[in-house]
Structures are given as C-alpha cells and as structure tokens.
Amino acid sequence: MSGGARLMWDEAVTGYDFGPGHPMDPVRLALTMRLVEALGLDKQDGLKVAAAKPAGDSTLRLVHRQDYIEAVRRISGDPGSATGEYGLGTPDDPAFAGMHEASALIAGQSVAAADAVWRGEVKHGVNFAGGLHHAMHASASGFCIYNDAALAVARLLEQGAERVAYVDVDVHHGDGVQDAFWNDPRVLTISLHEHPRMLFPGTGWPEDSGGPDAEGGAVNVALPAGTGDEGWLRALHAVVPELLAEFQPQALVTQHGADTHFEDPLAHLAVSVDAQRAAAEALHGWAHEYADGRWVALGGGGYAVFDVVPRTWTHLVGIAAGAPVKPESEVPDSWRELVYARTGSPVAPQRMTDGREPVCRMWSEGYDPADALDRAVHNTRKAVFPAHGLLP
C-alpha cells in the first residue's frame, strides 16, 4: 500500500447551494480550501489534490432508489416543480437548479476516496465537502440529497471489504448511514451526537443497536446538551477504540461535522476547535491501529462558516497528510482578507486554535453515576458492548 493522502476537491462542489439564508452556505467549502492552500498543505509531499467524476446512477443505487435519483434529476432541471415529495422542496432541502449534478459530484469525490484507499493508492482519502449523512434511500433530509458517506461505505463493500467501520462525530445523529446498514453485519456504525430529545433528527438512542442480523452493529452515544471538550473526548475514547479493536475493520470511514462547536448556531454542545482536532488525531491513530491505515475522512455539518469550519477541516487535512498544523499557527492575513471579501465580516480567526488544551479522563479511571455524561456513555456501553463480547 502506498502512503500519503488524497484530498478530493473540485471547485464545482460549491454549487451545492440551497440559496441565500440557508445555514449550509457553500462559502464554508471555498474558505476551507483557500485556508488549506494559504497554509501550504496542498504543496506537502504527503498530499495530492485530485478531482473525481460525479457518481453515476449505478453507484448512487448502492444506497438510493432509482425513482428517487430520477426525481432529484428531474427537479434539478425544474426546481419550481418540487412539492416536498421525496423530501425535495422543503425548508431544510429546498430545490435548486443543478441539485443533482452538485450532489452527485460530492458523492463522486467520497466514492473515489474510498476506491483509492481500498486499492492501496493512498493510505487516506479526504472529502470535506462530503459527510452528507442524513439522506435516506428514497428521500432528502437535513440538508442532504445523496448520502455520500453511506455510498463510500457501500463502495468499500462492493470492492470486497468484509468489515467496514463508520464513526460519526457530527452533533446530529448519523441516521442515514445507520439506516443504510442497520441489518448488515459487515458494517459497524458509531455515532456521537447531541441527545435526540434536543436536536434533529430526533433519533440515535442508545437502545437503537442494529437489526436482527446485526445486533450491536449500530452504536449511539446520546450526549447531554452543554457537553464540552473533556466530556466529548471522554465519550469518544470510552466507546470507539474498544469496539474497533473487537470488530477489526478493514477500513475506517469517519464523518467530522464541525457543528459540535460552542459557536455553532444550530446545536447546543460546547466543543472547541482544539477538541475537534484531537478527535481527528485519535481517529487517524485508530485507523492505523485497527484498519491497516485505510481511512476515508469526510466533512459534514458546521454552520459557523468562517469562524470554525475552515479551521477544523484544515486541521483534518493536515492530519491526513502527515503534516499536522500546529494549533498556535497564525491564520494568514490573506485568508482573513478573503473572509471579509466573501462574507463581509471584519473579524476572522487569528490562530488555528481556540486557546484550549483539551484533556479527558479515561473510562478506565472510573465511572460516576451522578454525572450525566457518564450515564450517557454507560447507557451505550450497556446496550451494545455485550453483543460484541465486551464488558459494559
């Protein structure tokens, strides 16, 4: 297997645009790529930037129904015809011209990353435009048209992988990916998210643990609102590595939604860029420890579009490239000027850190039943660990 990483990027992914006022502003993608470039990551020996073709119907059908694909294509050419059927033309997922083309292009980047990793062309593949984890087999949902994360997993299976693990650290439950592989024992899905009582999509309870042929194959950690760096990282370390060690995946797909951040306007966790960077570092390490280094890393949610998302995903790219960005690194003035030009904001981050040094207490150090975070973790371990032969 070759080393290094491949960053999938085509400027046309910024055409995934639900329109003015929608939280998922594609400027977050453009600003991320410009920050990657401003910090020189695209020139690193360990990283190659490449673009792939849009996913075709045969690839999209690995997850989505043909009638849904046809509906997306039809409405893409005539957005005014959307009625809400198939989840298209809703406030969350308004129809827009070129919707099919932009969505298929993003999906194509994630599938190509999975292909490159599985074929051994690179160790790691990154598509921060991806991670659209809410789309279902026959409907759009939660700002997501095609589920590129599920398609990346499905392509790995199609290529011959017998065990694939998917870890989702977006603040919202990774419901579409879980649904796609609910009863498939070849796939382990793990989602850490804000409690479904508090946040869309209202799913992802610890008791939701997989279908009859895949008991324990779905893992959900429902975090209390207000969870910060220490608790978030404690939950990650208390659940993920033991399950990966037992499952022994042949590839790891991860979703890095940046909406766990304390500045994100759509959720209620209190995580910093520094903890998000630490999570990416941990997942990178686990890919090497448990999956022979095969790692496909995707973006996801994140609606603090210039304060948070570009820094978090640039850290992700640096980690994958073997050239991690030092937290104390200054954000280049040229990028800060671009933020003003693109968003009108006179204030942009000055450093690649929020000034925190997150540490967490490991689960092995003890469990506090009076602590809401510890209870959430315990509920997950109790629900799924026995199915894997592990002690809760």
N, C-alpha and C positions, 0 to 999 in steps of 0.2 A: 504493500500500500504506500502510495506517495504521501508526503507530508503536506503541510500548509493548509490554506483555506481558500475558498472561493466565495466572493461576495457577489451575489446576483443583483444586478442593477440595470434598469432601463428607464431613462427619464420619463418614458410614457406611462409608467405606473402612477405618476401624479395625476393622470387623467381619471383616477378613481376618486371622483369628486361629487359628493351629494349636494353641493351648492352652497351659497352664502348662508352663514349662520349655523350650518350643521357642525356638530362637535368634531367630526372626523375630517379636519382640514388637511388636505394633502400637502400643505406647506411644511408639515412636520417631516414628511419624507424627504422633500428637497433640502430642508435645512439640515437634516441628519447627514445626507450625502455630502453636502458642502462642508460640514464640520469634519467628516472623515477625511476629506481632501485637504482642508485647511491644516489639519494636524499631520498630514503626510502619510496617513495609514495606507492609502491606495498605492503608495510607492514602496511599501515594505516588501521585502523578498518573500515573506510568508503569505502574501495575499495577492490573489488575482481577481480583478473585477471583470465580470462577464455578464452577458445578457442571453436569455433563452427565448424561444418562441412561445407564443401563447399556448396554453393547454388546449388540445383538440377535444372533440366530443367523446372519443373513445377513452381518453384519460379522465375527463370530467365524470364519465359514467362509472368510474371506480367508486364514487361516492354519491353522485347526484343522478336523479331520474332523468331520462331523456325528455319527457314532457316539460320538466322544469327548465332544462337547458334551452329548449326551444322557446319557452315563454320569456326567459331572460333575453334571448337573442331578438325575439320579436319586439319586446318593449324597448330594448336598446335602440331600435330604429324608429320607434314612435313612443316616446316617454309619456305623451298625453293619454295613451290608451291604457295605462296602468290603473287598475281598480282596487288594488290591495290583494287580489288573488295571488297565490304563491308568495305572499309577504312582500310583494313589489308594489311600490307606490304608497307606502305608509310613512308616517313621520320619521321613523327610525331608518327606513330604507326607501327614500324617495327615488323614483325612476329618473335616470338621466341619459342623455344621448351618449352612446359609446359604452354603456354599462357592461355589456357582455364582453367587449373587447378588452377593457381595462381589467375586469375581474379575471378573465381567462389569462391575461398577461401575468398578473400577480401569481395566479395558480401555477403557471408555467415555470416561473422562477423557483418556486418551492419544490416542484417536482424535479426540475433539473438539478437542484442542490442535492436532493435525495439520490438521484441517479449517480451523480458524481461521487458522492460519498460511498455508495454501495459498490460501485465499480472500482473503487480504490484510487480514483484520480486525485482525490484530496482527502484529508482527514475530516475537515469541517466544511460545511456549507452554511451560508448566512443569507437570509432574505428578510430584512427588517420591514419590507413593505407587506409581508405576509403575516400569518398568525390570525387569520380571519375565522375564528374558532366557533362562531355561533351559527353559521349557515347549516341548515339541515338538508337531508337528501332531496327534499322537494319544496323547500321554502327558504327565502331570505330571512334573516333575523339579526337584530343587534348590530347594524352597520355592516353586515357580512353577506355577500352574494354567493360566492363559491368558497367552500371550506378548503383552502389550500393546505392547512395543517393536516386535516384528515387525508387529503389527497397525497401528501408526502408520505404519510404512514402507509397508505394503501399501495403506493408505488413500491415502497420497500418490500412489502409482502409479495407484490406481483413479481418482483425481481428475484425472489427466493428467500427472503428473510423469514425465519421461523419464529422469532420473538423480537418485537419492537416495543420500546417503552416511550411514552409520551408524558412529559412533565410540563404543566401549565401554571405559571406564576402570575398571570393576569389577575386583576382584582375581581373580575367576573368569572363565574364558573365556565369551564370549557365544555359546555353542554353538547355542542355539535359533534365534537370529536368523540366524546364519551358515547353519544348515541350511535355513531357510525360503527363502533367496535364493542358495543355493550355485551354481545354474546360471542365474542371472538377470543378464544383463549390465547391466541398468538400476540395479543396486544394488551399491555398494561397502561391504563391512563391514570394519571395522578394530577389532581387539580387543587391548588391552594387558592382560596378566594374568600372574599367577604361573605359573611353569613347570608344564606338565601332569604332570610326574613327581611334583610335590609336592602337588598340590591338585586337588580336584573341579573340573570333571568329567573331568579326565584327557585333555582334547582341546585343540586350539589350537596345533598345532605349526607352525613357520614354513613348512614344506613344504605345509601344507594351504592351497591358494591358489585354490580355486574349481573349478567343473565345466568340462566341455569347451567349453561355450558362453560361459563367463565366466572365462577364465583371468586370474588376478591380481585377481579380484573379491572374494576373501577374503584378508584380511591379518591375520597373527597375530604378535604380539610376545610371546615367552615369557620373562618376566623371572626372573632368579635370585632365590631366597629372600634376604631381607635387603635388597633394593633400597630405598634411601631417597630423599629428596626430589630430590637432584641427578640421580641416575641415572634416576629415574622420569620427571622432566620432560625430561631429555635424550632418552630414548627417544620420548616423545610428539612432541617437536619434530623429531626425526630422521626420523620416518616420516610423520606425518599431513599437514603442510602441503604437501609436495611432491605427495603423491597427490591431495589435494583440488584443488590447482592444475591438475593434469593432467585429473582426472575432471570438474571443473566441475559439481558437483551443483547442482540447483535447490532443494534443501532439505537441511538437515543435522539428523539425529536423533542425540542423544547420551545415553548412559547413564552416570550418575555414582554408581555404587556406592561407598560410603564405607568399604568393608572393606579398602582398601589401608592403612589407618591402623595405626600401630605398636601401638595399644591393642586392635585388633580380635582377638577370641579365636579366630577360625576360620581365620586365614591367617598368612602369615609375611613380609609386606612391612613397611617401616618409614617410611611416608609420613605427613606431618603434615597437619593441617587447612589450614595455610598453603599447602602444595603443592597440595592438592586445590582450594583457592580459585584458585591460579594456573592450574591446568589448566582450570577453568571459565572463567576470564577469557580464556585462549588460545582455547578452543573458541568462545566468544562472538565473539571477533575474527575467527576463521576463517569463522564463519557469515556475517559481514558481507563479508569479503573474497572468499569463493568461492561463496556461496549466496544472494546478494542479501538477506542478513539473515534468511532463513527458518530458524528454529531451534526445534526441539522438544527440550526437555531433560527427562530422566526421572531418577528416583532409582535404586534397585537394592538391592544388598546393603549390609550395615553392621550390626554386631551389638554395638558399643559404643553402646547405645541412647540414653544420655543424655549421655555424655561427648563423643561425636564426631558422630554422625549429625545431630542438630538443628543444630549449628553449621555443618557442611559444607553442608547443603541450604539453610539460611537464607542463607548466602553466595551460593549458586546463584540463589536467588530474587532477592536484591538485585542481582546482576549482570544478570539478565534484565530487571529492572525499570528499569535505568538508575540505580539508587540503591545502589551497592555499599556494603556495611557495612565500615567501617574495621576492620582487624584488631585494633587496640588498644581497640576499643569494649568497654565493660564489659557483661557479661551482666546484665540487670535482676534485682534481688533477687526480684521477684515470680515470675520464671520459675524461679529456683533453689529457691524455696519450693515451687513446683509439682513440681519434680523429687523433692523429699523426700516430698511428699504422694502422688505416683504410684508411686514406686519404693522409698521407704524409705531412700534413700541420703542421708546427711547432707552429702555432698561433691558439688558440681556445679561445672562450669567457671565461672571468674570473668570470663574475657575471651573474645573471639571469635578468639583466636589461640593457638597452641601456643608462641609466642615465637620462631618461626623466620622467617628471611628467605631463602627458597629461591632459589637461582640455579643455572643449569645451563650447562655448556659445550656450545656448539652443535656439531653434527656436522661442520659446515664447518671447524671448528678442528682436526680430525684424529681419526683412529680408532686406538685402542690394542688390538691383537690379544691382548694379555696380560690385558685387562680383561674379566671375564665379562659385564658389562652391554654393553660394546661388541660383544662377539662375538654376543650375542643380537640386537642391533639389526642388525648386519651380516648375520646369517643371514636375517632378514626382508627386508631390502633386496635381498639376492641372490636370494631366492625369488620376489619379486613385482615389483620395480621394472622389470626388463626387459620384462615383459608390458605395462607402461604406457609404454614408450619412454623410461624413465628409467635413468640410470646407478646401479648399486648403490653 
